[in-house]
Each structure stands twice: as structure tokens, then as C-alpha cells.
Amino acid sequence: MRLERLTANKIKIFLTSDDLFDRGLSKEDIWKDSIKWNQLFHDMLEEASEEFDVDIQGSVAVEVFSLQAQGMILIITVDETIDDEEILYDGFIEMQVRMEGFDDLLYEFTEFEDIIGLSKRLSNVKIFGGSLYAMHNRYYLLMENLEAENNIKAACVLSEFGNASILSPFVLAEYGKRIIETKAVETILRYFK
């Protein structure tokens, strides 16, 4: 489990499939009123509260992004307005959950050298293609239309070099700078040996 503070009242939690498996959960359990899922959620909130010194009480909004083969990302937004009525319900957390899924793989990288190393590893397992973007001093590699088996392999390799991104490919196409439109892995290997 990886935690990242996005803003004063917004926290990103990345759970790998292994994190869920270790706790006896699957992505589908989020839709059930599962005691295990509720316990995991409260544990995550407690850890985030301690790590970022945030008092999480009252109402929180939870956005869940299911990333095929990698796990899931949760964006937790803490309601900044706490009135007297909510204080009476100390320890109670109201959740609003929204679930989205991605079939394509989108990863972000801080250094271009990571993408070069990644391209070499992807070529070793016979995975090619992709589009490369830059936005906000980060690089993004979008791998689309991979076969299910290659999607899992690619996710494993991508996770070694970068982090799964919660950006939508549409946002990236609109606001990011496209560096390589297609065949990113092959192009990078041609110029950086």
C-alpha cells in the first residue's frame, strides 16, 4: 500500500492486487458490504491520518479507480466543513464511493532514463507499442489494446519503473504534450541503445 498527499484534504492510496490478496479481498469486494473491506478502509484512513497528520472524521468522498492487473487507486477527499452535528457522531465516517475502470495501462515516470530502461525490459518480453506524453514535469507511457496476457506482463514491468497514473488518457491527450504518438517502445530503443 502506497500513500500520497495530493492536497490539504485529498489523499491518494494505491493498493496492489497483492495488498488486496494478502488481506483476503478482491476488487469485487468493494461492491459488497464486506466486514473485511470496511476494516481495510478504516485501517487505510488511520494510516493516512497518522502519516499526514490529518484528522479524518465526518464525511469523506472516495473515488476508486480499478486498474486492470495492477490493483486499485483510491482518492479520499476529506470534507473540510465539520459542523456541530457531525462532531456528535465521533468515529462515524460516511462514504460516497465512485468506481471507474481502465483497460489500458497508463504509468507515470519522473525520469526519462526510467522509460529507456523500461523499453529495454518490455522488448525482452516481446511487448511493443505505446504512446509517450509529457505533462507537469513527468512522463507518461500509455499502453493500449494489449492482449490480456501481455497486459499482465506489461503491468508487472511498468510497476518496476514507474507508478500507475490516475489520469485519464483523454486528459493526457488534451493537456499533455505528445512526444511519441505510436510505437513508443520501438522508437525509444532505436534512439537510445
Backbone torsions as a table, in degrees:
resi	resn	phi	psi	omega
1	MET	NA	131.6	-179.8
2	ARG	-122.9	132.4	-178.8
3	LEU	-111.1	143.3	177.2
4	GLU	-146.5	132.2	177.9
5	ARG	-87.8	123.3	-179.0
6	LEU	-92.8	-46.8	176.4
7	THR	-141.0	-174.8	-178.5
8	ALA	-59.3	-33.5	-177.0
9	ASN	-122.3	18.5	-177.6
10	LYS	-131.2	130.0	-177.6
11	ILE	-127.7	138.8	176.5
12	LYS	-106.6	130.6	177.4
13	ILE	-121.8	125.2	177.4
14	PHE	-107.3	120.8	177.2
15	LEU	-112.2	123.9	176.3
16	THR	-79.4	165.3	175.3
17	SER	-59.9	-33.6	177.9
18	ASP	-66.2	-39.3	176.8
19	ASP	-58.6	-43.9	180.0
20	LEU	-66.9	-45.0	-178.4
21	PHE	-61.0	-42.1	179.7
22	ASP	-59.7	-27.6	-179.7
23	ARG	-97.9	7.5	177.9
24	GLY	72.7	30.1	-178.0
25	LEU	-120.2	160.4	170.8
26	SER	-128.6	169.2	179.0
27	LYS	-61.7	-30.1	-178.4
28	GLU	-69.5	-21.9	-178.7
29	ASP	-65.0	-18.1	179.9
30	ILE	-63.2	-28.6	-178.5
31	TRP	-81.3	-17.7	-179.4
32	LYS	-90.9	157.9	174.6
33	ASP	-86.8	66.8	-173.1
34	SER	-87.1	133.9	176.9
35	ILE	-63.9	-39.2	179.2
36	LYS	-61.9	-43.0	-179.5
37	TRP	-64.8	-44.7	179.0
38	ASN	-61.1	-39.9	178.9
39	GLN	-65.2	-43.8	178.0
40	LEU	-60.1	-44.2	-178.8
41	PHE	-62.4	-44.4	178.9
42	HIS	-65.9	-37.0	176.1
43	ASP	-63.1	-41.7	178.7
44	MET	-63.6	-43.7	179.3
45	LEU	-63.2	-40.2	179.2
46	GLU	-64.6	-44.1	179.2
47	GLU	-64.6	-43.0	178.3
48	ALA	-63.7	-40.2	179.4
49	SER	-61.2	-43.5	-179.8
50	GLU	-70.7	-44.7	-175.2
51	GLU	-67.9	-38.8	-174.9
52	PHE	-106.4	5.4	179.5
53	ASP	52.3	52.2	179.0
54	VAL	-115.9	132.6	177.1
55	ASP	-88.7	103.3	-177.1
56	ILE	-95.9	107.6	175.5
57	GLN	-150.8	164.2	-179.6
58	GLY	83.6	-132.0	-173.4
59	SER	-102.8	134.4	173.4
60	VAL	-128.7	145.3	173.4
61	ALA	-102.9	135.3	-177.8
62	VAL	-122.4	122.4	173.3
63	GLU	-107.1	127.2	-178.4
64	VAL	-114.3	122.5	177.9
65	PHE	-110.4	114.0	-179.8
66	SER	-86.7	119.8	-179.4
67	LEU	-104.8	116.1	-175.7
68	GLN	-55.8	127.9	175.6
69	ALA	75.3	-18.2	-177.2
70	GLN	-100.4	-29.7	-175.1
71	GLY	133.0	-135.3	179.9
72	MET	-151.3	156.3	176.3
73	ILE	-117.2	133.2	176.3
74	LEU	-114.9	129.6	173.2
75	ILE	-107.5	116.8	-177.7
76	ILE	-108.2	121.8	177.7
77	THR	-111.0	120.1	-179.7
78	VAL	-87.8	129.8	178.2
79	ASP	-67.2	121.0	-177.0
80	GLU	-77.0	-21.1	-178.1
81	THR	-93.4	113.9	178.7
82	ILE	-118.0	115.5	178.6
83	ASP	-96.9	173.9	-176.4
84	ASP	-59.3	-32.2	-177.9
85	GLU	-65.9	-38.7	-179.3
86	GLU	-70.2	-30.9	-179.8
87	ILE	-64.9	-29.3	178.4
88	LEU	-64.2	-27.3	-178.7
89	TYR	-99.2	49.5	-178.0
90	ASP	-57.0	133.4	-179.9
91	GLY	90.0	-8.9	179.9
92	PHE	-93.9	131.9	178.7
93	ILE	-122.9	124.4	178.2
94	GLU	-96.8	127.6	-177.5
95	MET	-112.0	140.0	168.6
96	GLN	-117.7	117.3	-173.4
97	VAL	-111.4	133.4	174.4
98	ARG	-125.7	132.0	-175.3
99	MET	-115.3	133.0	175.3
100	GLU	-133.4	155.0	179.2
101	GLY	-129.9	152.7	178.5
102	PHE	-126.9	129.6	174.4
103	ASP	-89.2	-28.5	-179.8
104	ASP	-87.6	158.6	179.6
105	LEU	-101.8	127.5	177.6
106	LEU	-131.1	118.0	-178.2
107	TYR	-124.0	149.3	178.7
108	GLU	-114.0	149.9	-175.9
109	PHE	-136.8	144.9	178.9
110	THR	-90.5	-28.9	-177.6
111	GLU	-120.7	141.1	178.6
112	PHE	-67.1	-29.8	178.8
113	GLU	-59.9	-32.4	177.1
114	ASP	-63.1	-36.6	179.7
115	ILE	-70.4	-35.6	176.9
116	ILE	-64.1	-48.9	178.0
117	GLY	-61.5	-40.5	178.2
118	LEU	-61.2	-44.1	-178.8
119	SER	-60.6	-40.0	177.8
120	LYS	-63.4	-43.3	179.6
121	ARG	-67.1	-40.8	178.8
122	LEU	-63.1	-39.3	179.8
123	SER	-66.2	-31.9	178.1
124	ASN	-63.7	-29.3	178.9
125	VAL	-103.3	17.5	174.2
126	LYS	62.2	40.4	174.8
127	ILE	-115.5	124.2	-176.6
128	PHE	-132.3	174.5	177.9
129	GLY	103.5	-157.1	177.0
130	GLY	97.8	161.1	176.1
131	SER	-124.9	139.2	-177.7
132	LEU	-112.8	131.5	-179.4
133	TYR	-128.5	161.3	171.8
134	ALA	-129.7	139.0	177.5
135	MET	-163.5	134.9	177.3
136	HIS	52.2	47.6	177.7
137	ASN	60.5	28.7	175.9
138	ARG	-134.6	157.7	176.0
139	TYR	-108.4	147.0	-178.6
140	TYR	-131.1	130.5	175.4
141	LEU	-113.1	122.4	179.8
142	LEU	-107.8	119.6	177.3
143	MET	-109.0	115.8	-176.1
144	GLU	-115.0	155.2	170.9
145	ASN	55.5	38.6	175.4
146	LEU	-84.8	149.9	173.9
147	GLU	-65.7	155.2	-174.8
148	ALA	-53.8	-44.7	-178.9
149	GLU	-64.2	-43.5	179.1
150	ASN	-69.4	-30.2	178.9
151	ASN	-61.6	-42.8	179.5
152	ILE	-67.2	-45.2	177.9
153	LYS	-60.2	-47.4	-178.5
154	ALA	-61.5	-41.7	-180.0
155	ALA	-61.2	-39.8	179.3
156	CYS	-63.9	-46.1	-178.8
157	VAL	-68.9	-44.1	179.9
158	LEU	-59.2	-37.5	-178.8
159	SER	-65.6	-25.3	178.7
160	GLU	-71.6	-29.5	-173.3
161	PHE	-106.8	-23.6	-176.4
162	GLY	-146.3	-167.9	-179.6
163	ASN	-119.9	142.0	175.3
164	ALA	-60.2	136.1	-178.2
165	SER	-101.9	144.7	176.9
166	ILE	-93.6	-0.2	177.9
167	LEU	-65.1	146.7	173.0
168	SER	-80.5	142.0	175.5
169	PRO	-57.6	-26.9	179.7
170	PHE	-71.5	-38.6	176.6
171	VAL	-65.6	-42.2	179.4
172	LEU	-62.9	-43.6	178.9
173	ALA	-64.9	-34.4	-177.5
174	GLU	-77.5	-45.3	-171.1
175	TYR	-109.5	-15.2	-179.9
176	GLY	-87.5	167.8	176.4
177	LYS	-101.2	119.4	179.8
178	ARG	-77.1	122.7	179.7
179	ILE	-94.6	-47.4	177.9
180	ILE	-132.9	119.6	-174.6
181	GLU	-73.5	-47.9	-179.9
182	THR	-138.6	161.7	178.1
183	LYS	53.9	47.2	-177.9
184	ALA	-61.7	-44.1	-177.8
185	VAL	-61.0	-47.6	-179.4
186	GLU	-63.6	-41.5	-178.8
187	THR	-65.3	-44.5	179.1
188	ILE	-62.8	-41.7	179.0
189	LEU	-65.6	-33.4	179.3
190	ARG	-66.4	-38.4	-175.4
191	TYR	-96.0	-21.8	-177.9
192	PHE	-127.7	97.7	-177.5
193	LYS	-94.3	NA	NA
